[in-house]
Amino acid sequence: MAAARRQLAEVGAAGLSLREVAREIGMVSSAVYRYVDSRDDLLTRLIVEAYDALGETAERASAAAVARHPGADLERWVSTAHAIRRWSIDHPHQYLLLFGSPVPGYVAPQDTVAPGTRATLALVRVVADAAGGGRLMPPSPPDIVLPAPLTGELVTLAGTVGSALASTAGSDASEELSAGPALSADAVLVFLTAWTQMFGLIGFEITNQTRNMVSEHEALFDATVRRLAHQLGLR
């Protein structure tokens, strides 16, 4: 796995080769199949490992924020977001493995789904706990009419998120874990917007898309996640 991570940094996920991994650790290429079934199997292990590391980082930050200041939803959101960013900046190749370009021909198996939701659930749990505690301000009424199919998807997603939070209760050691009340479709829409903006900003920083625009990336991220918290209704 360590050799695979080094190769990931050198040639990217699409260039990952079992033959090269075997060569680096002094093993004949056929022997590596005693440990992994294929290149895709190794890639899946790298993905699960990275998702779990990111998820654990987010969960610990969220739990620590609750321990410091119970009910301080905005600071819990900000602390969790910054923990996600720090892990991502420290592990850029693993971040891009998870959120960068798809690997041609690779289809992620079901094994990646649960690990892949951990960091996201750590964020959405902040919103759900605020709602459950009566502290979540309602999102501003949208100035557009959502198409009925999208509204239906958001309602379905709200139920899925509620079920996921209930099934993982206790994973971040929070004193305020709750399943809801269920988030509204509007709240889910605002969360989706915040989630994609946050991870998009991290991705832009890692891939240097903001060069010649801003150098204070941490301050920009902090301002962004605090603005997003306000939009979400966190105070």
C-alpha positions as CSV (number, residue, x, y, z in Angstrom):
1,M,0.0,0.0,0.0
2,A,2.9,2.4,0.8
3,A,4.4,1.6,-2.6
4,A,1.1,2.2,-4.3
5,R,0.7,5.5,-2.6
6,R,4.1,6.6,-3.8
7,Q,3.3,5.5,-7.3
8,L,0.0,7.4,-7.1
9,A,1.9,10.6,-6.3
10,E,4.3,10.0,-9.2
11,V,2.1,8.8,-12.1
12,G,-1.5,9.3,-10.9
13,A,-4.3,6.8,-10.4
14,A,-4.6,6.1,-14.1
15,G,-1.0,5.1,-14.3
16,L,-1.1,2.8,-11.3
17,S,0.6,-0.5,-12.2
18,L,0.9,-3.7,-10.2
19,R,4.0,-4.6,-12.1
20,E,5.7,-1.3,-11.0
21,V,4.5,-1.7,-7.4
22,A,5.9,-5.2,-7.3
23,R,9.2,-4.0,-8.8
24,E,9.5,-1.3,-6.2
25,I,9.2,-3.7,-3.2
26,G,11.4,-6.3,-4.8
27,M,8.7,-8.8,-5.6
28,V,8.1,-10.7,-8.9
29,S,5.0,-9.3,-10.5
30,S,3.1,-12.7,-10.3
31,A,3.6,-12.8,-6.5
32,V,1.8,-9.6,-5.9
33,Y,-1.5,-11.4,-6.8
34,R,-1.3,-13.2,-3.5
35,Y,-2.2,-9.9,-1.9
36,V,-4.5,-8.2,-4.4
37,D,-6.7,-9.6,-7.1
38,S,-6.0,-6.9,-9.7
39,R,-5.0,-3.3,-10.3
40,D,-8.6,-2.3,-9.7
41,D,-8.6,-4.2,-6.4
42,L,-5.5,-2.2,-5.3
43,L,-7.1,1.0,-6.5
44,T,-10.2,0.3,-4.4
45,R,-8.1,-0.3,-1.4
46,L,-6.4,3.0,-1.9
47,I,-9.8,4.7,-2.3
48,V,-11.3,3.2,0.8
49,E,-8.1,4.0,2.8
50,A,-8.3,7.6,1.8
51,Y,-12.0,8.0,2.4
52,D,-11.7,6.5,5.8
53,A,-8.7,8.7,6.7
54,L,-10.6,11.8,5.6
55,G,-13.8,10.7,7.3
56,E,-12.1,10.0,10.6
57,T,-10.4,13.4,10.4
58,A,-13.7,15.1,10.0
59,E,-15.5,13.1,12.7
60,R,-12.8,13.8,15.2
61,A,-12.8,17.5,14.5
62,S,-16.6,17.6,14.8
63,A,-16.6,15.7,18.1
64,A,-13.8,17.9,19.5
65,A,-15.7,21.0,18.7
66,V,-18.8,19.7,20.5
67,A,-16.7,18.8,23.5
68,R,-15.4,22.4,23.6
69,H,-18.6,24.3,23.0
70,P,-21.8,22.2,22.9
71,G,-24.4,23.9,20.7
72,A,-21.9,26.2,19.0
73,D,-23.0,25.0,15.5
74,L,-21.2,27.5,13.4
75,E,-17.8,26.9,15.1
76,R,-18.4,23.1,14.8
77,W,-19.1,23.5,11.1
78,V,-16.0,25.7,10.6
79,S,-13.7,23.3,12.6
80,T,-14.9,20.3,10.7
81,A,-14.4,22.1,7.3
82,H,-10.9,23.2,8.2
83,A,-10.0,19.7,9.3
84,I,-11.1,18.4,5.9
85,R,-9.1,21.1,4.1
86,R,-6.0,20.4,6.1
87,W,-6.1,16.7,5.4
88,S,-6.6,17.4,1.8
89,I,-3.7,19.8,1.5
90,D,-1.5,17.4,3.3
91,H,-2.6,14.5,1.1
92,P,-3.2,16.1,-2.3
93,H,-2.8,12.9,-4.4
94,Q,-5.2,11.0,-2.2
95,Y,-7.7,13.9,-2.4
96,L,-7.5,13.9,-6.2
97,L,-7.9,10.1,-6.2
98,L,-11.2,10.7,-4.5
99,F,-12.4,13.9,-6.1
100,G,-10.4,14.3,-9.3
101,S,-10.8,12.9,-12.7
102,P,-12.3,9.4,-13.0
103,V,-9.9,6.6,-13.8
104,P,-10.7,5.3,-17.3
105,G,-12.2,1.8,-17.1
106,Y,-12.5,1.7,-13.3
107,V,-15.9,1.3,-11.7
108,A,-15.9,1.8,-7.9
109,P,-17.5,-1.1,-6.1
110,Q,-20.1,-0.9,-3.3
111,D,-17.3,-1.2,-0.8
112,T,-16.4,2.4,-1.4
113,V,-19.8,3.9,-0.6
114,A,-19.9,3.8,3.2
115,P,-16.3,5.2,3.6
116,G,-17.1,7.7,0.9
117,T,-19.9,9.3,2.9
118,R,-18.1,9.7,6.2
119,A,-16.8,13.2,5.7
120,T,-20.0,14.4,4.1
121,L,-22.1,13.0,7.0
122,A,-19.8,14.7,9.5
123,L,-20.8,18.0,7.9
124,V,-24.5,17.3,7.4
125,R,-24.7,16.1,11.0
126,V,-23.9,19.6,12.2
127,V,-26.9,20.9,10.3
128,A,-29.1,18.0,11.4
129,D,-28.1,18.4,15.1
130,A,-28.8,22.2,14.9
131,A,-32.2,21.4,13.4
132,G,-32.9,18.8,16.1
133,G,-32.0,21.3,18.8
134,G,-34.2,24.0,17.3
135,R,-31.2,26.2,16.5
136,L,-31.2,26.0,12.7
137,M,-32.5,29.2,11.1
138,P,-34.7,28.4,8.0
139,P,-32.9,29.0,4.7
140,S,-34.0,32.1,2.8
141,P,-36.9,31.4,0.5
142,P,-35.5,30.7,-3.0
143,D,-36.2,33.2,-5.7
144,I,-36.7,30.5,-8.2
145,V,-39.3,27.7,-8.6
146,L,-37.6,24.3,-8.5
147,P,-38.7,21.8,-11.1
148,A,-40.9,19.1,-9.7
149,P,-38.5,16.3,-10.5
150,L,-35.7,18.1,-8.7
151,T,-37.9,18.7,-5.7
152,G,-38.7,15.0,-5.6
153,E,-35.1,14.1,-5.7
154,L,-34.3,16.5,-2.8
155,V,-37.1,15.1,-0.7
156,T,-35.8,11.5,-1.4
157,L,-32.3,12.6,-0.5
158,A,-33.5,14.2,2.7
159,G,-34.9,10.9,3.7
160,T,-31.7,9.0,2.7
161,V,-29.6,11.5,4.7
162,G,-31.8,11.0,7.8
163,S,-31.5,7.2,7.6
164,A,-27.7,7.5,7.1
165,L,-27.4,9.7,10.2
166,A,-29.5,7.4,12.3
167,S,-27.5,4.3,11.2
168,T,-24.1,6.0,12.0
169,A,-25.1,7.7,15.2
170,G,-22.2,7.7,17.6
171,S,-19.6,7.6,14.9
172,D,-18.2,11.0,15.8
173,A,-18.7,10.7,19.5
174,S,-21.0,13.8,19.6
175,E,-23.2,14.6,22.6
176,E,-25.8,15.9,20.2
177,L,-26.3,13.1,17.7
178,S,-29.8,12.9,16.4
179,A,-31.6,11.7,13.4
180,G,-33.6,14.9,12.9
181,P,-36.2,16.2,12.5
182,A,-35.7,15.4,8.9
183,L,-34.1,18.2,6.9
184,S,-36.4,19.9,4.5
185,A,-35.8,19.8,0.7
186,D,-34.7,23.5,0.8
187,A,-32.2,22.7,3.6
188,V,-30.8,19.8,1.5
189,L,-30.5,22.0,-1.5
190,V,-28.5,24.6,0.4
191,F,-26.3,21.9,1.9
192,L,-25.6,20.4,-1.5
193,T,-24.6,23.9,-2.7
194,A,-22.3,24.4,0.4
195,W,-20.8,21.0,0.1
196,T,-19.9,21.3,-3.6
197,Q,-18.5,24.9,-3.1
198,M,-16.3,23.8,-0.2
199,F,-14.8,20.7,-1.9
200,G,-14.5,22.7,-5.2
201,L,-12.5,25.4,-3.5
202,I,-10.2,22.8,-2.0
203,G,-9.8,21.2,-5.4
204,F,-9.0,24.5,-7.0
205,E,-6.4,25.2,-4.3
206,I,-4.7,21.8,-4.8
207,T,-4.7,22.1,-8.6
208,N,-3.5,25.7,-8.4
209,Q,-6.5,27.1,-10.2
210,T,-6.5,30.2,-8.1
211,R,-2.9,31.2,-8.9
212,N,-2.4,34.9,-9.5
213,M,-5.8,35.5,-7.9
214,V,-5.3,34.9,-4.2
215,S,-2.4,33.8,-2.0
216,E,-4.2,33.7,1.4
217,H,-6.0,30.4,0.7
218,E,-6.7,29.5,4.3
219,A,-8.3,32.9,5.0
220,L,-10.3,32.6,1.8
221,F,-11.5,29.1,2.8
222,D,-12.4,30.3,6.3
223,A,-14.5,33.2,4.9
224,T,-16.2,30.9,2.5
225,V,-17.2,28.2,5.0
226,R,-18.5,30.9,7.4
227,R,-20.6,32.5,4.6
228,L,-21.9,29.0,3.7
229,A,-22.8,28.4,7.4
230,H,-24.8,31.6,7.4
231,Q,-26.6,30.4,4.2
232,L,-27.3,27.1,5.9
233,G,-28.9,28.8,8.9
234,L,-26.1,27.9,11.4
235,R,-25.5,30.5,14.1
